[in-house]
Amino acid sequence: MVSDRGASAHLGVGARPGTPVEDVLALVDAVLREAGLARTDVRSLGTLDARAAEPGLTGAAGVLGVPVRGFTAEELAAVPVPHPSELPLTATGTGSVAEAAALLAASGASVPTLAGTAVGAVLLVPKRKNARVTCALAAYVPLRPNEGAPDVRLLHRTHGYIAGESGSPPTIPTPHTTAAMDMHTHTDAHDLRHHGDAEVRDEKLIDLAVNVRTNTPPDWLRERIADSLTGLAAYPDDRAARAAVAERHDLPSNRVLLTAGAAEAFVLIARALPVRRPVVVHPQFTEPEAALRDAGHEVGRVLLREADGFRLDPAAVPEDADLVVIGNPTNPTSVLHPAESIVALARPGRILVVDEAFMDAVPGERESLAGRTDVPGLVVLRSLTKTWGLAGLRIGYALAEPETIAALERAQPLWPVSTPALVAAEACMSRAALAEAEHAAHRIGVERAHLLAGLAEFDEVRAVEGAEGPFVLLWIDGADAVRERLRSLGFAARRGDTFPGLDRNWLRLAVRDRATTNRFLQALDQALLIGG
């Protein structure tokens, strides 16, 4: 008998050891509010069996008046989940304890399974998180006679429609010829957490994988940072650095937020802003999507195509997207989109995030939106780690409307940016520093042209045209094998298959000085000959 379970809801909860019951209940209540349900609608609380006796979970179940159901790691791993994350997958074998436990609890032991999938289980609310707890909500939907068994990977409700049903929601336009629109849950092989530093870690290779300018930070900046160490006893004060960034972009200080690199800003956006239907334009830096997914969002993708030069067509982005993320110039394609093409994405009620981490490597910073105040919902992110060699210090900033800055700031911990990083930010806003960055941008352009000219000599290599960033993107048949041969010859290149929209035949190369480039081209020649 399952008819009495048709309207019941079942919680799945993952919690760290020692999590207090108050933290569990706070997230449970938030999830129930999102589903429009009350505590009395809950029938059980599911979790990993090794956590079933945690006081925070048993206490929460007691308040709710429901049993705790513990599932083994093997049982949880057998359930496909819509929003997997790497950490629980490594620890327990499932991409989400909360989602898998909710679906199993909703399916019930007496309900048959199909290919390891909990038949009839519907994810009402995907995983939501706070600092110590992850929670999801599922229900059982009885099947009508002759009705096919639903697949929990597809029957999760999101933004008013069921993903995976035949046909798309009416608000999603048909994909354009210039881009492919993919709004489904992504459990593909793209490793969104892979970054260029992994290519050179623990090995002595010539680094063409990381996009940080060589011979940085310069001596004058290193000295300023070193001098700041005498003030470490005091708490960081960001007022001077914030004012310097504001002056550099001719903006008021309440439109500036300093962050621990642009990566922190992506996390703040994912967690602090009221987003229902985010879309990321790919191929691009993968951290924005990873942050959104980790915050429990289902992320849509607009995939730009090589045939169109990986250039943006604003019409390819669905009208009902309430957050759009795009890079400019885009990593890894090195394409610089016209400012007005990006502005065309702005809508009332939409947040438009433009990652300009590499804009200061473009002479004159043409196409930048950093100083614009006339674009609704605009958030521009900048990084100081690339041009100035401060990846280890973590410093960047966000520029946005004061209300958005305030929301992001509330999500930050206290004193998120260290005193040395604040000193570096202020120093990099000086006129002398900006002049040095402009000179470096012109130098990069010259060295990039030399690299591209050398690559053009190889019939096997196809570079994305119109590169404007401090890196280039290459297509080589079997580039993954070429990359391994380059490593044996002493060079690290960035693999391309971790970027959505690209595959194993792509490589990204950082622009280096002429001598390094010439040595690399010789190594590439050898790598291609060995492969042939």
C-alpha positions in Angstrom: 0.0 0.0 0.0 1.4 3.4 -1.0 -1.7 5.5 -1.4 -1.3 7.0 2.1 2.2 8.2 1.2 1.2 10.2 -1.9 1.4 13.6 -0.2 4.1 12.9 2.4 7.5 14.5 2.3 10.8 13.0 3.3 14.0 14.8 4.3 17.5 13.9 3.4 20.2 15.4 5.6 24.0 15.4 5.6 25.7 17.0 8.6 29.2 17.3 10.0 29.8 15.6 13.3 28.9 17.7 16.3 26.4 19.9 14.3 23.9 21.3 16.8 20.2 20.5 16.4 19.5 24.3 15.9 21.6 24.4 12.7 19.8 21.3 11.3 16.3 22.7 12.1 17.2 26.1 10.6 18.0 24.6 7.2 15.1 22.1 7.4 12.6 24.9 8.0 14.1 26.9 5.1 13.7 23.9 2.8 10.1 23.3 3.9 9.3 27.0 3.3 10.7 26.7 -0.2 8.4 23.7 -0.8 5.4 25.4 0.8 5.2 22.7 3.4 5.1 22.5 7.2 7.0 20.4 9.7 3.9 18.2 10.1 4.2 17.2 6.4 7.5 15.4 7.1 7.4 11.6 7.5 11.1 10.7 8.0 14.6 12.0 8.0 17.1 10.0 6.0 20.9 10.2 6.3 24.1 8.1 6.0 23.9 5.3 8.6 27.2 6.3 10.1 25.7 9.6 11.0 22.2 8.4 12.1 23.0 8.6 15.8 24.4 12.2 15.6 22.6 14.2 18.4 21.9 17.0 15.9 20.0 14.7 13.6 18.2 12.6 16.2 17.3 15.8 18.1 15.9 17.4 14.9 14.0 14.2 14.1 12.6 14.3 17.7 11.3 17.9 17.2 9.7 16.9 13.9 8.3 13.7 15.4 9.7 11.5 12.7 12.1 8.5 12.6 15.7 8.7 11.5 16.4 6.4 8.6 20.1 5.4 8.1 21.2 4.2 4.7 24.5 2.5 3.9 27.0 4.2 1.6 26.3 1.5 -1.0 22.6 2.2 -0.9 23.1 5.9 -1.3 25.7 5.5 -4.1 23.1 3.4 -6.1 20.8 6.5 -6.5 21.6 8.9 -9.2 21.5 12.5 -7.8 20.8 15.7 -9.8 23.3 17.9 -8.1 26.5 15.9 -7.3 29.5 17.4 -5.5 33.0 16.0 -5.4 33.5 16.1 -1.6 30.7 13.7 -0.6 31.4 11.6 -3.6 35.0 11.0 -2.4 34.0 10.5 1.2 30.8 8.3 0.8 30.5 7.2 -2.8 27.5 9.4 -3.5 27.5 12.9 -5.0 25.0 14.1 -2.4 24.0 12.4 0.8 21.0 14.7 1.2 19.5 14.1 -2.2 20.2 10.4 -2.3 18.8 9.9 1.3 15.7 12.0 0.6 15.0 10.0 -2.6 15.5 6.6 -0.8 13.4 7.7 2.2 10.6 8.8 -0.1 10.7 5.6 -2.2 10.3 3.3 0.8 11.6 -0.3 1.1 8.5 -1.8 -0.4 8.7 0.2 -3.6 10.4 -1.6 -6.5 13.5 -0.2 -8.1 14.5 0.1 -11.7 18.2 0.0 -12.6 19.1 1.2 -9.1 16.7 4.1 -9.3 14.1 4.8 -6.6 10.9 4.5 -8.6 8.3 7.2 -7.9 10.6 9.4 -5.8 10.4 13.1 -6.8 12.9 15.6 -5.5 10.8 18.6 -4.4 13.7 20.8 -3.3 17.3 20.0 -4.3 20.1 20.2 -1.8 20.4 23.4 0.1 23.3 24.2 2.4 24.4 26.2 5.4 27.8 26.1 7.0 27.5 22.6 8.5 24.3 21.0 7.0 23.0 19.9 3.6 19.3 19.2 3.2 17.0 18.0 0.4 13.3 17.2 0.3 11.6 14.4 -1.7 8.1 12.9 -2.0 6.6 9.7 -3.3 4.3 10.0 -6.4 2.1 6.9 -6.9 2.1 5.6 -10.5 -1.1 5.5 -12.4 -2.0 2.2 -14.2 0.2 1.7 -17.4 2.3 4.7 -16.4 6.0 4.3 -17.0 8.3 4.5 -14.0 9.8 7.9 -13.5 13.6 8.4 -13.3 14.7 10.5 -10.3 17.4 12.0 -12.3 14.8 13.7 -14.4 11.8 14.1 -12.1 13.2 16.8 -9.9 11.2 20.0 -9.9 13.0 23.2 -10.8 11.7 26.6 -11.5 8.1 25.5 -12.2 8.8 22.7 -14.7 10.1 19.2 -14.6 13.5 18.9 -16.2 13.8 16.1 -18.7 10.1 16.0 -19.8 9.5 15.9 -23.5 9.7 19.4 -24.8 11.3 22.4 -23.0 9.5 24.9 -20.9 7.8 27.5 -23.1 10.0 30.3 -21.8 13.2 28.6 -23.2 13.8 29.7 -26.8 14.9 27.1 -29.4 18.7 27.0 -29.4 20.2 29.3 -32.0 22.7 28.3 -34.7 25.4 30.3 -32.9 25.2 28.4 -29.6 23.8 25.3 -28.0 21.5 25.7 -25.0 21.7 23.0 -22.4 19.4 23.5 -19.4 19.6 20.0 -18.0 21.4 18.8 -14.8 25.0 18.2 -15.5 26.7 15.0 -14.4 29.1 14.9 -17.3 32.8 14.3 -17.2 33.9 18.0 -17.1 35.9 18.5 -13.9 34.8 21.9 -12.9 37.3 22.0 -10.0 40.4 21.4 -12.2 42.6 24.5 -12.7 45.9 25.2 -14.3 47.9 25.0 -11.1 47.3 21.3 -11.0 49.3 20.9 -14.2 52.5 22.1 -12.6 52.1 21.1 -9.0 55.0 19.0 -7.6 56.8 18.9 -11.0 59.6 21.0 -12.4 58.0 22.0 -15.8 58.1 25.2 -17.8 54.7 26.6 -17.0 52.4 27.4 -19.9 49.3 26.2 -17.9 48.8 29.0 -15.4 47.7 32.4 -16.7 49.8 34.4 -14.1 52.3 36.9 -15.6 55.9 35.8 -15.1 58.4 37.7 -13.1 55.8 39.0 -10.7 55.1 40.5 -8.3 57.5 43.3 -9.2 60.0 44.4 -6.6 58.2 47.6 -5.7 55.0 45.7 -5.0 56.8 43.0 -3.0 58.3 45.6 -0.8 55.0 47.3 -0.2 53.5 43.9 0.9 56.5 43.2 3.1 56.3 46.5 4.8 52.6 45.8 5.7 53.7 42.8 7.9 54.6 45.2 10.7 50.9 45.9 11.1 49.5 42.4 11.3 48.6 42.8 15.0 45.7 45.1 13.9 42.5 43.9 12.3 42.4 44.6 8.5 40.9 47.9 7.5 39.7 48.0 3.9 38.7 51.6 3.7 41.8 52.9 1.9 41.9 50.1 -0.6 38.2 50.3 -1.2 38.5 54.0 -1.9 41.5 53.5 -4.2 39.5 50.9 -6.3 36.5 53.2 -6.4 38.7 56.2 -7.6 40.4 54.0 -10.2 37.0 53.2 -11.8 35.4 56.6 -11.0 32.8 55.0 -8.8 31.6 55.7 -5.2 33.0 53.3 -2.6 29.6 51.8 -1.9 29.8 50.2 -5.4 33.0 48.3 -4.4 33.5 45.1 -2.5 37.0 43.7 -1.9 37.3 39.9 -2.0 39.8 37.1 -1.5 40.3 36.8 -5.3 37.5 36.7 -7.9 36.8 33.1 -6.8 35.4 34.3 -3.5 33.0 36.6 -5.4 31.6 33.7 -7.3 30.8 31.9 -4.1 29.2 35.0 -2.6 27.0 35.5 -5.7 25.9 31.9 -5.6 25.0 32.0 -1.9 23.8 35.5 -1.2 21.7 36.6 -4.2 18.1 35.5 -4.8 18.7 33.4 -7.9 16.2 30.9 -9.4 17.4 30.2 -12.9 21.2 30.8 -13.4 22.9 30.4 -16.8 26.6 30.3 -17.5 28.0 31.0 -20.9 30.6 28.4 -21.8 33.4 27.6 -22.5 34.6 29.8 -19.7 36.2 29.7 -16.2 34.4 26.8 -14.5 34.4 28.2 -10.9 31.2 30.2 -11.3 29.2 27.1 -12.2 30.9 25.0 -9.6 30.0 27.6 -6.9 26.4 27.8 -8.1 26.0 24.0 -8.1 27.6 23.8 -4.6 25.0 26.3 -3.4 22.2 23.9 -4.6 21.4 25.6 -7.9 20.7 23.8 -11.1 22.8 25.6 -13.7 21.9 26.1 -17.4 24.6 26.3 -20.0 24.9 28.3 -23.2 27.6 26.6 -25.2 29.3 28.8 -27.7 30.7 27.1 -30.8 34.1 27.1 -32.5 32.4 27.5 -35.9 31.2 31.0 -34.7 34.6 31.9 -33.2 33.2 31.2 -29.7 31.5 34.6 -29.9 28.5 35.6 -28.0 25.0 35.9 -29.5 22.9 37.5 -26.8 19.8 35.9 -28.3 21.1 32.5 -27.3 20.6 33.2 -23.6 17.0 32.3 -22.4 14.8 35.3 -21.5 13.8 33.9 -18.1 17.4 33.5 -16.9 17.7 35.7 -13.8 21.5 35.4 -13.5 23.9 35.2 -16.5 27.7 34.7 -16.1 30.1 35.5 -18.9 33.9 36.1 -19.0 35.5 39.0 -21.0 38.0 38.3 -22.3 36.9 34.7 -21.9 39.0 32.1 -20.3 40.0 29.8 -22.1 39.0 31.0 -25.6 40.8 34.4 -25.3 37.8 36.0 -27.1 37.0 39.6 -26.2 33.3 40.2 -26.6 32.1 43.7 -27.6 30.8 45.5 -24.6 27.5 46.2 -26.2 26.9 42.5 -26.9 27.2 41.9 -23.2 25.1 44.9 -22.3 22.4 43.4 -24.5 22.1 40.6 -22.0 20.9 43.0 -19.2 17.3 42.9 -18.2 15.3 44.3 -15.2 15.3 41.6 -12.6 18.4 39.9 -14.0 21.9 39.8 -12.5 24.5 40.1 -15.2 27.9 38.9 -13.9 30.9 39.8 -16.1 34.2 38.2 -15.2 36.9 40.7 -16.2 39.8 38.9 -14.5 42.0 39.3 -17.6 40.7 42.7 -18.8 43.8 44.5 -17.5 45.8 42.4 -20.0 43.9 44.0 -22.9 45.5 47.3 -24.0 43.3 50.2 -23.1 40.9 47.8 -21.4 38.5 48.3 -24.3 35.2 46.6 -24.0 35.3 46.8 -20.2 32.1 47.5 -18.3 33.9 48.2 -15.0 32.9 51.9 -14.8 29.4 51.6 -16.1 26.5 52.5 -13.8 23.8 52.5 -16.5 23.5 48.7 -16.9 20.8 47.2 -14.7 21.9 44.3 -12.5 25.5 44.5 -13.6 28.2 42.9 -11.5 31.8 43.2 -12.8 34.5 41.1 -11.2 38.2 41.9 -11.3 41.3 40.0 -10.1 44.7 41.4 -9.2 46.3 37.9 -9.2 47.0 37.5 -12.9 48.8 40.7 -14.0 50.5 41.3 -10.6 51.4 37.7 -9.7 49.3 37.6 -6.5 47.6 34.3 -6.8 49.0 33.2 -3.4 47.8 36.4 -1.7 44.1 36.2 -3.0 42.9 39.7 -3.9 40.1 40.8 -6.2 37.0 43.0 -6.2 33.4 43.3 -7.3 31.8 46.4 -8.8 28.0 46.5 -8.6 24.9 48.5 -7.5 25.1 49.4 -3.8 22.2 47.0 -2.9 24.0 44.1 -4.5 27.3 45.0 -2.8 25.6 45.1 0.5 24.0 41.7 0.0 27.4 40.2 -1.0 29.1 41.8 1.9 26.6 40.4 4.4 27.6 36.9 3.2 31.3 37.5 3.8 33.0 36.4 7.0 34.5 39.2 9.1 37.8 40.6 7.8 37.8 38.4 4.6 40.8 40.1 3.0 44.1 40.3 4.8 46.1 43.4 5.5 48.9 42.5 3.0 46.2 41.9 0.3 44.6 45.2 1.1 47.9 47.0 0.8 48.6 45.3 -2.5 45.1 46.3 -3.8 45.7 50.0 -2.9 49.2 49.9 -4.5 48.0 48.4 -7.7 45.5 51.2 -8.2 48.2 53.9 -8.3 48.9 55.8 -11.6 52.3 54.3 -11.8 51.0 50.7 -11.4 48.2 51.3 -14.0 50.9 52.5 -16.4 53.0 49.5 -15.8 50.0 47.2 -16.3 49.2 49.0 -19.6 52.8 48.5 -20.8 52.6 44.8 -19.8 49.4 44.4 -21.8 51.1 45.8 -25.0 54.0 43.5 -24.4 51.7 40.5 -24.0 50.1 41.4 -27.4 53.5 41.3 -29.1 54.5 38.0 -27.5 51.0 36.5 -28.3 51.4 37.4 -32.0 54.8 35.7 -32.0 53.3 32.5 -30.4 50.4 32.5 -32.9 52.7 32.9 -35.8 54.8 30.0 -34.7 51.7 27.8 -34.2 50.5 28.7 -37.7 53.5 26.7 -39.1 51.9 23.5 -37.9 49.2 22.0 -40.1 48.0 19.9 -37.2 47.3 22.9 -35.0 44.3 25.2 -35.2 44.2 28.3 -32.9 41.1 30.2 -32.0 41.2 33.4 -34.0 41.2 36.9 -32.5 42.8 36.1 -29.2 43.0 39.1 -26.9 43.9 37.6 -23.6 47.3 36.5 -22.1 46.6 32.9 -23.4 45.5 31.1 -26.6 43.3 28.1 -27.2 44.4 25.4 -29.6 42.7 22.4 -31.3 45.0 19.4 -32.1 43.6 16.0 -32.9 44.6 13.9 -29.9 45.7 16.9 -27.9 45.5 14.9 -24.7 48.3 12.6 -25.9 50.3 15.6 -27.2 50.0 17.2 -23.8 51.5 14.2 -22.1 54.4 14.1 -24.6 55.0 17.8 -24.0 55.2 17.1 -20.2 57.9 14.5 -21.0 59.7 17.3 -22.9 59.5 19.7 -19.9 56.4 21.8 -20.7 53.1 22.0 -19.0 50.0 23.0 -21.0 46.5 23.4 -19.7 44.1 20.6 -20.7 40.9 21.8 -22.4 38.5 18.9 -21.7 37.5 20.2 -18.2 35.8 23.2 -19.8 32.1 22.6 -20.9 31.9 22.9 -24.6 35.4 21.5 -25.2 36.9 18.0 -25.4 40.2 16.2 -25.2 41.4 17.8 -28.4 41.9 21.2 -26.9 44.8 22.9 -25.1 45.3 26.3 -23.6 48.7 28.0 -23.6 49.8 30.9 -21.6 51.7 33.6 -23.5 55.3 33.8 -22.4 58.5 35.6 -23.5 59.9 35.0 -26.9 62.7 32.7 -25.8 60.3 30.4 -23.9 57.9 30.4 -26.8 60.7 29.4 -29.2 61.7 26.5 -26.9 58.1 25.4 -26.6 57.5 25.4 -30.4 60.5 23.1 -30.8 59.1 20.8 -28.1 55.7 20.9 -29.9 57.3 19.9 -33.1 58.9 16.9 -31.4 55.6 16.0 -29.7 53.7 16.0 -33.0 56.4 14.0 -34.8 56.4 11.4 -32.0 52.6 11.1 -32.3 52.7 10.9 -36.1 
